[in-house]
């Protein structure tokens, strides 16, 4: 052994962690819009969707909150970033990176659909950074909407077939399937067209991988870890009546320490477009209300 080798090893031990920290500091900040004044509020759209999801409440909320509008990489025209198969983990990391860049120690959070599901993950993983989660029409395990007895083992094959099928579609076939599917997601034709355009403008691998992740990730066992307040806004309509929606959501969120549910009637999945006034009322309540103490 040369006399310099121990010295080189010692220097490496000191310099490598410092270089890694420097590289982390040098990582670019996510391109998220920040607007408004007040408590920090992170807003995250759903599968294949744009930050425009919040367009009808953005101006109003910005009077009372400092909004952080997340644009998920690979969705609605934003280029994909990192491994598409890790879209949920990548987005979680970007949100925390954004808060660091903005010098925000902790923030409120509201997410629609996949964004709401991601809020549960953030609430469990980062309770020091996310102080309250408002989930808009999302379950802690997506397949429950089709089968209340669904399990990860039972949906894995379906999830993989769905991912492969989406990747195999040409652009026009994918667009047509989105045009058909969106009719059950939002009522107004103008908003239907908008949501379809967002999906078509999304990176297909990111879109397909996100669906696969939602179909194979069950957050129910981790709900006791989400100790921050969780407020859920669920949509009810002729095809998904309140009598079915309410028990489905309450059962699914069993074990959440601080949970409250609000059901908005006559709405499809995009509650913010179908019932904007009722949605804003429920969202604002969800950002501030505490659960009433149980009767003695």
SETORLUM-317557 format. One line per 10 residues: number of its first residue (from 1); their letters; for each residue z negated, x, y of N, C-alpha, C, O, CB. Coordinates in steps of 0.2 Angstrom, whole numbers. Glycine has a CB too. Example, Ala and Ser with C-alpha at 12.3 -4.5 7.8 and 13.67 -1.06 7.14 Angstrom:
REM residues 2
1	as	-39 66 -28 -39 62 -22 -39 66 -16 -42 71 -17 -45 57 -22  -35 64 -11 -36 68 -5 -39 64 0 -40 67 6 -29 70 -3
END
This chain:
REM residues 296
1	xxxxxxxxxx	0 4 -6 0 0 0 0 4 6 -4 9 7 -6 -5 0  4 3 11 5 7 17 -1 5 21 -4 -1 21 11 6 21  -4 10 26 -9 8 30 -8 3 35 -13 0 38 -12 14 34  -2 1 36 0 -4 41 0 -11 38 0 -16 42 6 -2 44  0 -12 32 1 -18 29 -5 -23 30 -4 -29 32 2 -18 21  -11 -21 30 -17 -25 31 -16 -27 39 -18 -33 40 -23 -22 30  -14 -23 43 -14 -25 50 -8 -30 51 -9 -35 55 -12 -18 54  -2 -29 48 3 -34 48 1 -41 46 2 -46 49 9 -32 44  -3 -41 40 -5 -47 38 -10 -51 42 -10 -57 43 -9 -46 31  -15 -47 45 -19 -49 50 -16 -52 56 -18 -58 59 -24 -44 52
11	xxxxxxxxxx	-11 -49 59 -7 -51 65 -3 -58 63 -3 -63 67 -2 -46 67  -1 -58 57 3 -64 55 -2 -70 54 0 -76 56 6 -63 48  -8 -69 52 -13 -74 51 -14 -77 58 -16 -83 59 -19 -72 48  -14 -73 63 -16 -75 70 -10 -78 73 -10 -83 77 -18 -69 74  -4 -76 72 2 -78 76 6 -84 73 8 -88 77 7 -72 76  6 -85 66 9 -90 63 6 -97 65 10 -101 67 9 -90 56  0 -98 65 -3 -105 68 -1 -106 75 0 -111 77 -10 -105 66  -2 -100 79 0 -101 86 7 -103 87 9 -107 91 -2 -95 90  12 -100 83 19 -101 84 20 -109 82 24 -112 85 23 -97 80  16 -111 76 17 -118 74 15 -123 80 18 -128 81 14 -119 68
21	xxxxxxxxxx	9 -121 83 7 -126 88 12 -126 94 13 -131 97 0 -123 90  14 -120 96 19 -119 101 25 -123 100 28 -127 104 21 -112 102  28 -123 93 34 -127 91 32 -134 92 37 -138 94 36 -125 84  26 -137 90 24 -144 91 24 -146 98 27 -151 100 17 -145 87  22 -141 102 21 -143 109 28 -144 112 30 -147 117 17 -138 113  33 -140 109 40 -139 112 44 -145 109 50 -146 112 43 -133 110  42 -149 104 46 -154 102 47 -159 107 43 -161 111 42 -158 96  53 -162 107 55 -167 113 51 -173 112 49 -175 107 62 -168 113  50 -176 118 46 -182 118 51 -188 117 57 -187 119 43 -184 125  49 -193 113 53 -198 111 56 -202 117 53 -202 122 50 -203 107
31	xxxxxxxxxx	62 -204 117 65 -208 123 63 -215 124 68 -219 124 73 -207 122  57 -216 125 54 -223 125 53 -225 133 51 -220 136 48 -224 121  55 -231 135 54 -233 141 47 -234 143 44 -237 138 59 -239 143  45 -232 149 38 -234 151 38 -237 157 41 -235 162 34 -227 151  35 -243 158 35 -247 164 29 -251 165 26 -253 160 42 -251 164  27 -253 171 22 -257 173 15 -253 174 15 -247 173 20 -262 167  10 -257 176 4 -254 177 -2 -258 174 -2 -264 173 2 -253 185  -7 -254 171 -13 -257 168 -14 -254 162 -12 -248 160 -11 -265 167  -18 -257 157 -19 -254 151 -13 -253 147 -8 -256 147 -24 -259 146  -13 -247 143 -7 -245 139 -6 -250 133 -10 -252 130 -8 -238 137
41	xxxxxxxxxx	1 -252 133 3 -257 127 9 -255 124 14 -254 128 3 -264 130  9 -253 118 15 -251 114 18 -257 111 15 -261 108 13 -246 109  25 -258 112 29 -263 110 34 -261 105 38 -257 107 32 -267 116  34 -263 99 38 -261 94 43 -267 91 40 -272 89 35 -257 88  49 -266 91 53 -271 88 54 -271 81 51 -267 77 60 -271 91  57 -276 78 58 -276 70 64 -273 68 67 -269 71 58 -283 68  66 -275 61 71 -271 58 78 -272 61 80 -277 63 72 -275 51  81 -266 63 87 -266 66 87 -268 73 93 -269 76 92 -269 62  81 -269 76 81 -272 83 80 -267 88 78 -262 87 76 -277 83  82 -270 94 82 -266 100 75 -267 104 72 -273 103 88 -268 105
51	xxxxxxxxxx	73 -263 109 67 -265 113 69 -271 117 64 -274 120 66 -259 118  75 -273 118 76 -279 121 73 -285 118 73 -291 121 84 -280 122  70 -284 112 67 -290 109 61 -293 113 60 -298 113 63 -287 102  59 -288 118 53 -290 122 56 -292 129 52 -293 134 48 -285 123  62 -293 130 65 -294 137 63 -300 140 62 -300 146 73 -295 136  61 -306 137 59 -312 140 51 -311 143 49 -315 147 59 -318 136  48 -306 140 41 -306 142 39 -299 146 34 -298 148 36 -306 136  44 -295 146 43 -288 149 41 -288 156 36 -285 158 50 -284 148  45 -292 160 43 -292 167 36 -295 169 32 -292 173 48 -296 171  34 -300 165 28 -303 166 22 -298 163 17 -297 167 28 -310 162
61	xxxxxxxxxx	23 -295 158 18 -291 155 17 -285 159 12 -282 160 20 -289 148  23 -282 162 22 -276 166 18 -277 172 16 -272 175 29 -274 168  16 -283 174 12 -284 180 5 -283 178 0 -281 182 12 -291 182  3 -283 171 -4 -282 169 -5 -276 164 -10 -274 163 -6 -288 166  1 -274 162 0 -268 157 5 -263 158 11 -264 161 1 -271 149  4 -257 156 8 -251 156 12 -251 149 9 -250 144 5 -244 158  18 -253 149 22 -255 143 25 -248 141 28 -244 144 27 -260 144  25 -247 134 28 -242 131 33 -245 126 31 -247 120 23 -237 127  39 -245 127 44 -249 123 48 -244 118 52 -240 120 50 -252 128  46 -245 112 48 -240 107 55 -242 105 56 -248 104 43 -241 101
71	xxxxxxxxxx	60 -238 104 66 -239 101 66 -235 95 67 -228 95 72 -236 106  66 -238 89 66 -235 83 72 -231 82 78 -233 82 65 -240 77  72 -225 80 77 -220 78 81 -224 72 79 -225 67 75 -213 76  88 -224 74 93 -227 69 94 -234 70 98 -237 66 90 -226 62  90 -238 74 91 -245 75 94 -246 82 93 -243 87 84 -248 75  99 -251 82 102 -254 88 105 -249 93 103 -249 99 96 -258 92  108 -244 90 112 -239 94 109 -233 95 112 -228 97 113 -242 101  102 -232 94 99 -226 94 101 -222 88 100 -224 82 91 -226 95  103 -215 89 105 -211 83 99 -210 78 93 -210 80 107 -205 85  100 -210 72 95 -209 67 92 -202 68 95 -197 71 98 -209 60
81	xxxxxxxxxx	86 -201 66 82 -195 67 78 -193 60 74 -198 58 78 -195 73  79 -188 57 75 -186 51 78 -190 45 84 -192 45 68 -188 52  74 -190 40 76 -193 34 76 -200 34 70 -203 35 72 -190 28  81 -204 34 81 -211 34 76 -215 29 74 -220 30 88 -214 33  75 -211 23 71 -214 18 64 -214 21 59 -218 18 71 -210 12  62 -211 26 55 -210 29 55 -214 36 51 -212 40 53 -203 30  59 -219 37 59 -222 43 52 -224 46 51 -224 52 64 -228 43  48 -227 41 42 -230 44 37 -224 46 34 -224 51 38 -234 38  37 -219 42 33 -213 43 36 -209 49 32 -207 54 33 -208 37  42 -209 50 45 -205 56 43 -209 62 42 -206 67 53 -205 55
91	xxxxxxxxxx	44 -216 62 42 -220 68 35 -219 70 33 -219 75 44 -227 67  31 -220 65 23 -219 66 22 -212 69 18 -212 74 19 -219 59  25 -207 67 24 -200 70 27 -200 77 24 -197 82 28 -195 66  33 -203 78 35 -203 85 31 -207 90 30 -205 96 42 -207 85  28 -213 88 23 -216 92 17 -212 94 16 -212 100 21 -223 89  15 -209 89 9 -204 91 11 -199 95 8 -197 100 6 -202 85  17 -196 94 20 -191 98 21 -193 105 19 -190 110 26 -188 95  23 -199 106 24 -202 113 18 -203 116 17 -201 122 28 -209 112  13 -205 113 6 -206 116 4 -199 119 1 -199 124 1 -209 112  5 -194 115 3 -187 117 6 -185 123 4 -182 127 4 -182 111
101	xxxxxxxxxx	13 -186 123 17 -184 128 15 -188 135 15 -185 140 25 -186 127  13 -194 134 11 -198 140 4 -197 142 1 -200 146 13 -205 139  0 -193 138 -7 -191 139 -11 -198 139 -16 -199 142 -8 -188 146  -9 -202 134 -12 -208 132 -17 -207 126 -15 -206 121 -7 -214 131  -24 -208 128 -28 -207 122 -28 -213 117 -29 -211 111 -35 -206 125  -28 -219 120 -28 -225 115 -24 -230 119 -23 -230 125 -35 -227 113  -21 -235 115 -17 -240 117 -17 -246 113 -19 -246 107 -10 -238 118  -16 -252 116 -15 -258 113 -8 -258 109 -4 -254 111 -15 -264 118  -7 -262 105 -1 -262 101 1 -269 99 -3 -273 97 -2 -258 94  8 -271 100 11 -277 97 18 -275 94 22 -271 97 12 -282 103
111	xxxxxxxxxx	19 -278 88 25 -277 85 27 -283 81 24 -287 79 24 -271 79  34 -283 81 37 -289 78 40 -287 71 43 -282 71 43 -292 83  39 -291 66 42 -290 60 40 -283 57 34 -282 56 50 -291 60  45 -279 56 43 -272 54 39 -269 58 34 -265 56 50 -268 53  40 -270 65 35 -267 70 28 -269 69 23 -265 70 37 -269 77  27 -275 67 20 -278 66 17 -275 60 11 -273 59 20 -285 65  21 -274 54 19 -271 48 17 -263 50 12 -261 47 25 -271 43  21 -260 54 20 -253 56 13 -253 60 9 -248 59 25 -250 60  11 -258 64 5 -258 67 -1 -258 63 -6 -255 64 5 -265 71  0 -261 57 -6 -261 52 -7 -254 49 -12 -252 48 -4 -266 46
121	xxxxxxxxxx	-1 -250 48 -1 -244 46 -5 -239 51 -9 -235 50 6 -241 44  -3 -240 57 -6 -236 63 -13 -238 64 -17 -233 65 -2 -237 69  -15 -244 63 -22 -246 64 -26 -243 58 -32 -242 60 -22 -254 63  -23 -242 52 -27 -239 47 -27 -232 48 -32 -228 47 -24 -241 40  -22 -229 50 -21 -221 50 -24 -218 57 -26 -213 57 -14 -219 49  -24 -222 62 -25 -219 69 -30 -224 73 -28 -227 78 -19 -218 73  -35 -226 70 -40 -231 74 -42 -229 80 -45 -232 85 -45 -233 69  -42 -222 81 -44 -219 87 -39 -219 93 -40 -219 99 -46 -212 86  -32 -221 91 -27 -221 95 -24 -228 97 -22 -229 102 -21 -217 93  -25 -232 92 -23 -239 92 -29 -244 92 -32 -244 87 -18 -241 86
131	xxxxxxxxxx	-30 -247 98 -37 -250 98 -36 -258 96 -42 -261 95 -39 -250 105  -30 -261 96 -29 -268 94 -22 -269 92 -18 -266 95 -31 -272 100  -21 -273 87 -14 -274 84 -13 -281 84 -16 -285 82 -14 -271 77  -7 -283 88 -4 -290 87 2 -289 83 7 -286 85 -3 -292 95  2 -293 78 7 -293 73 11 -300 74 8 -305 74 4 -293 65  17 -299 75 22 -305 76 26 -307 70 31 -303 68 26 -304 82  24 -312 66 27 -315 61 29 -309 55 35 -308 53 34 -318 63  24 -306 53 25 -301 48 19 -301 43 13 -303 45 25 -294 51  20 -300 37 15 -300 32 13 -293 30 17 -289 31 17 -304 25  7 -292 27 6 -285 25 9 -283 18 9 -277 16 -2 -285 23
141	xxxxxxxxxx	13 -287 15 18 -286 10 23 -291 10 23 -297 9 14 -286 3  29 -288 12 35 -293 14 37 -298 9 38 -303 10 41 -288 16  37 -296 2 40 -300 -3 35 -306 -4 37 -311 -7 40 -297 -10  29 -307 -1 25 -313 -2 28 -319 1 27 -324 -1 18 -311 2  33 -318 6 36 -323 9 41 -327 4 42 -333 5 40 -321 15  43 -324 -1 47 -327 -7 43 -329 -13 44 -333 -16 53 -322 -9  38 -325 -14 34 -325 -20 26 -323 -19 25 -317 -18 36 -321 -26  22 -328 -18 15 -327 -17 11 -322 -22 6 -319 -20 11 -333 -16  14 -322 -28 12 -317 -33 15 -311 -33 15 -307 -38 12 -321 -39  19 -309 -29 23 -303 -29 19 -297 -29 14 -296 -27 28 -302 -23
151	xxxxxxxxxx	22 -292 -33 19 -285 -34 24 -280 -32 30 -281 -32 16 -284 -41  22 -274 -31 26 -268 -30 31 -267 -36 37 -266 -35 23 -262 -27  27 -267 -42 31 -265 -48 36 -271 -49 42 -269 -52 26 -266 -54  35 -277 -47 40 -282 -48 45 -282 -43 51 -286 -45 36 -289 -48  45 -279 -38 50 -279 -33 54 -273 -32 59 -272 -28 47 -281 -26  52 -267 -35 55 -261 -34 62 -261 -36 66 -258 -32 51 -256 -38  64 -264 -42 71 -264 -44 75 -268 -39 81 -266 -37 71 -267 -51  72 -274 -37 76 -278 -32 77 -274 -25 82 -275 -22 72 -285 -31  72 -270 -23 72 -267 -17 78 -261 -18 81 -260 -13 66 -263 -16  78 -258 -23 83 -253 -24 90 -256 -24 95 -253 -22 82 -249 -31
161	xxxxxxxxxx	91 -261 -28 97 -265 -28 99 -267 -21 105 -266 -19 97 -271 -33  95 -269 -17 96 -271 -10 98 -266 -6 103 -266 -2 90 -275 -7  95 -260 -7 97 -254 -3 104 -252 -5 108 -250 0 92 -248 -4  105 -251 -11 112 -249 -13 117 -254 -11 123 -252 -9 112 -248 -21  116 -260 -12 121 -265 -9 122 -265 -2 128 -265 0 118 -272 -11  117 -264 2 118 -263 9 123 -257 11 127 -257 15 112 -263 13  121 -252 7 125 -245 9 132 -246 6 137 -243 9 122 -240 5  133 -250 1 140 -251 -1 145 -255 3 151 -255 2 140 -254 -8  142 -260 7 146 -264 11 150 -261 16 147 -256 20 141 -270 14  156 -263 17 160 -260 23 157 -264 29 153 -268 29 167 -261 22
171	xxxxxxxxxx	160 -261 35 157 -264 41 158 -271 42 153 -275 44 160 -260 47  164 -274 41 165 -281 41 161 -285 37 158 -291 39 172 -283 41  160 -283 30 156 -287 26 148 -287 28 145 -292 27 156 -284 19  146 -281 30 139 -281 33 138 -285 39 133 -289 39 137 -274 35  143 -285 43 143 -290 49 143 -297 47 139 -301 50 149 -288 54  147 -299 43 147 -306 41 140 -308 37 138 -313 38 153 -307 36  137 -303 33 131 -305 30 125 -306 35 121 -310 35 129 -300 25  126 -302 40 121 -302 46 122 -309 50 117 -312 52 121 -296 51  128 -311 51 129 -317 55 127 -323 51 124 -328 54 137 -318 56  127 -323 44 125 -328 40 117 -328 40 114 -333 41 127 -328 33
181	xxxxxxxxxx	114 -322 39 107 -322 39 103 -323 45 98 -326 45 105 -315 36  106 -322 51 103 -322 57 101 -330 59 97 -331 63 106 -319 63  105 -334 56 104 -341 57 98 -344 55 95 -349 58 110 -345 54  94 -340 51 87 -342 49 82 -338 52 76 -339 51 87 -342 41  84 -334 57 80 -329 60 78 -331 68 73 -330 70 82 -322 60  83 -334 71 83 -336 78 87 -342 79 93 -343 76 85 -330 83  85 -347 83 89 -353 84 95 -353 89 100 -356 87 84 -358 86  94 -350 95 99 -350 100 105 -346 98 104 -340 96 96 -348 106  111 -348 99 118 -345 97 118 -338 101 120 -333 98 124 -349 98  116 -338 107 117 -332 111 112 -326 108 114 -320 108 115 -333 118
191	xxxxxxxxxx	106 -328 106 101 -324 103 103 -322 96 102 -316 94 94 -326 103  106 -326 93 109 -324 86 114 -319 87 114 -314 83 112 -331 83  119 -320 92 124 -314 93 121 -308 95 123 -302 92 129 -317 98  116 -308 99 112 -302 101 109 -298 95 110 -292 94 107 -303 106  106 -302 91 102 -299 85 107 -296 80 106 -291 77 98 -304 81  113 -299 79 118 -297 75 121 -290 77 122 -286 74 124 -302 74  122 -290 84 125 -284 87 120 -278 86 122 -273 85 126 -285 95  114 -280 87 109 -274 86 109 -271 78 109 -265 77 102 -277 87  110 -276 74 110 -274 67 117 -270 65 116 -264 62 110 -280 62  122 -272 68 129 -269 67 128 -262 70 131 -257 68 134 -273 70
201	xxxxxxxxxx	125 -261 76 124 -255 79 119 -250 76 118 -244 79 123 -256 87  116 -252 71 111 -248 68 114 -243 63 119 -245 60 105 -252 64  111 -238 62 112 -233 56 111 -237 50 105 -239 48 109 -226 57  116 -237 45 116 -241 39 110 -238 34 106 -242 31 122 -241 36  110 -232 34 105 -229 29 98 -230 32 93 -231 28 106 -221 29  97 -230 38 90 -231 41 88 -239 40 83 -240 38 90 -230 49  93 -243 41 92 -250 40 91 -252 33 86 -255 32 99 -254 42  95 -249 28 93 -250 21 87 -247 19 83 -251 15 99 -248 17  85 -241 21 79 -238 19 73 -242 22 68 -242 18 79 -231 21  73 -245 28 68 -248 30 67 -255 26 61 -256 25 69 -250 38
211	xxxxxxxxxx	72 -258 24 71 -264 20 68 -262 13 63 -265 11 78 -268 19  70 -256 10 67 -254 4 60 -253 5 56 -254 1 71 -248 2  58 -249 11 51 -248 12 47 -254 13 41 -254 10 50 -243 18  49 -259 16 45 -265 17 44 -269 10 39 -272 9 49 -270 22  49 -268 6 49 -272 0 44 -268 -6 43 -271 -11 56 -273 -3  43 -262 -4 39 -258 -9 33 -255 -6 29 -251 -10 44 -252 -12  31 -257 0 24 -255 2 20 -261 3 21 -265 7 26 -251 9  14 -261 0 9 -266 0 3 -264 4 -1 -259 1 7 -268 -7  2 -266 10 -4 -264 14 -10 -268 13 -15 -267 16 -2 -265 21  -10 -273 8 -16 -277 7 -22 -273 5 -27 -275 7 -14 -282 2
221	xxxxxxxxxx	-21 -268 1 -27 -264 -1 -30 -260 4 -35 -258 4 -25 -260 -7  -26 -259 10 -28 -255 15 -31 -259 21 -33 -256 26 -23 -250 18  -30 -265 21 -33 -270 26 -40 -268 28 -41 -269 34 -32 -277 24  -44 -267 23 -51 -266 25 -52 -260 30 -57 -259 34 -56 -265 19  -47 -255 30 -47 -249 34 -45 -251 41 -46 -247 45 -42 -244 31  -42 -256 42 -39 -258 49 -45 -261 52 -45 -268 53 -33 -263 48  -49 -257 55 -55 -260 58 -55 -262 65 -59 -265 68 -61 -255 58  -49 -261 68 -47 -263 75 -46 -271 74 -44 -273 69 -42 -259 78  -46 -274 80 -44 -281 80 -37 -282 78 -33 -279 80 -46 -285 86  -36 -287 73 -29 -289 71 -28 -296 73 -31 -300 70 -28 -287 64
231	xxxxxxxxxx	-23 -297 77 -21 -304 79 -14 -305 77 -9 -302 78 -22 -305 87  -13 -311 73 -6 -312 70 -4 -318 73 -7 -323 73 -7 -313 62  3 -318 75 6 -324 77 12 -325 72 16 -321 71 10 -322 84  11 -331 69 16 -333 64 20 -339 66 18 -343 70 12 -335 57  27 -339 64 31 -345 66 31 -350 60 31 -349 54 38 -342 66  32 -356 62 32 -362 58 38 -366 60 39 -367 66 25 -366 57  41 -369 55 47 -374 57 48 -378 51 44 -379 46 53 -369 58  54 -382 51 55 -387 46 56 -384 39 54 -387 34 62 -391 48  58 -378 39 59 -375 32 53 -371 30 52 -369 24 65 -370 33  49 -369 35 43 -365 33 37 -369 37 35 -366 42 43 -358 35
241	xxxxxxxxxx	35 -375 35 30 -379 38 23 -375 39 22 -371 35 29 -385 35  20 -377 44 13 -375 45 9 -375 39 5 -371 38 10 -378 51  9 -381 35 5 -382 29 6 -376 24 2 -375 20 7 -389 26  12 -373 24 13 -368 20 12 -361 23 9 -356 20 21 -368 17  14 -360 29 13 -354 33 6 -352 34 4 -346 32 17 -354 40  2 -356 36 -5 -355 37 -9 -352 31 -12 -347 32 -9 -361 40  -9 -355 26 -13 -353 20 -10 -346 17 -13 -342 15 -13 -358 14  -3 -346 18 0 -339 16 -2 -333 20 -4 -328 17 8 -340 16  -2 -334 26 -4 -329 30 -12 -327 30 -14 -321 29 -3 -330 38  -16 -332 29 -23 -331 29 -25 -328 22 -29 -323 22 -27 -338 30
251	xxxxxxxxxx	-22 -330 17 -23 -327 11 -21 -319 11 -24 -315 8 -19 -331 5  -15 -318 13 -12 -312 13 -16 -307 17 -17 -301 15 -5 -312 16  -19 -309 23 -23 -305 27 -31 -305 25 -35 -302 29 -23 -307 34  -32 -307 19 -39 -307 17 -42 -300 16 -38 -295 14 -40 -310 10  -48 -299 19 -50 -292 19 -50 -288 25 -53 -283 26 -47 -288 14  -46 -291 30 -45 -288 37 -52 -290 41 -54 -295 41 -39 -291 41  -55 -284 43 -62 -285 46 -62 -290 52 -67 -294 53 -65 -279 48  -57 -289 56 -57 -293 63 -50 -296 63 -46 -293 66 -59 -288 69  -49 -302 61 -43 -306 60 -43 -312 63 -48 -316 63 -41 -306 53  -37 -314 67 -36 -321 69 -29 -323 69 -25 -318 70 -39 -321 77
261	xxxxxxxxxx	-28 -329 67 -21 -331 66 -19 -337 71 -23 -341 72 -20 -334 59  -13 -336 74 -10 -341 78 -3 -343 76 1 -339 75 -10 -339 86  -2 -350 74 4 -352 72 8 -356 77 5 -360 81 3 -357 66  14 -353 79 18 -357 84 23 -361 80 27 -359 76 22 -351 88  23 -367 82 28 -372 78 35 -372 81 36 -370 87 25 -379 79  39 -375 78 46 -376 80 49 -369 82 53 -369 87 47 -381 86  48 -364 78 51 -357 79 53 -354 73 50 -355 67 45 -353 83  58 -350 73 61 -346 68 57 -339 69 52 -339 73 68 -345 67  60 -334 66 56 -328 65 56 -324 72 50 -321 74 60 -323 61  61 -325 76 60 -322 83 57 -327 88 60 -330 92 68 -320 86
271	xxxxxxxxxx	50 -327 87 46 -332 91 47 -331 98 47 -336 102 39 -331 89  48 -325 101 49 -323 108 55 -326 111 56 -327 117 49 -316 109  60 -328 107 66 -331 109 66 -338 108 69 -342 112 72 -328 105  63 -341 103 63 -348 101 58 -352 105 60 -357 107 62 -349 94  52 -349 106 47 -352 110 44 -347 115 38 -345 114 42 -355 105  48 -345 120 45 -340 124 39 -341 128 34 -336 128 50 -338 129  37 -347 130 31 -348 133 25 -348 129 20 -345 130 31 -355 137  26 -352 123 21 -352 118 19 -345 115 14 -343 114 22 -356 112  25 -341 115 24 -334 112 20 -330 117 15 -326 115 31 -331 111  22 -330 124 18 -326 128 11 -328 129 6 -324 129 21 -326 135
281	xxxxxxxxxx	10 -334 128 3 -337 128 -1 -334 122 -7 -331 123 2 -344 128  2 -334 117 -1 -331 110 -2 -324 111 -7 -321 109 3 -334 104  3 -320 113 3 -313 114 -3 -311 118 -7 -307 117 9 -310 116  -3 -314 124 -8 -312 129 -15 -314 126 -20 -310 127 -7 -316 136  -16 -319 123 -22 -321 120 -24 -316 114 -30 -313 114 -22 -328 117  -19 -314 111 -20 -309 105 -22 -302 108 -26 -298 104 -14 -308 101  -20 -300 114 -22 -294 117 -29 -294 120 -31 -288 121 -17 -292 122  -32 -300 120 -38 -300 124 -44 -303 120 -50 -302 121 -37 -303 130  -42 -308 116 -47 -313 113 -51 -309 108 -49 -305 104 -44 -319 110  -58 -311 107 -62 -309 102 -63 -314 97 -62 -320 99 -69 -306 105
291	xxxxxx	-64 -313 91 -66 -318 86 -73 -321 88 -77 -317 89 -66 -315 79  -73 -328 87 -79 -331 89 -84 -329 83 -83 -328 77 -78 -339 89  -91 -329 85 -96 -327 80 -97 -333 76 -96 -339 78 -103 -325 84  -98 -332 69 -99 -337 65 -105 -341 66 -110 -338 69 -99 -334 57  -105 -347 65 -111 -352 66 -116 -350 61 -115 -348 56 -109 -359 64  -123 -350 64 -129 -348 60 -130 -352 54 -134 -352 50 -135 -347 65
END
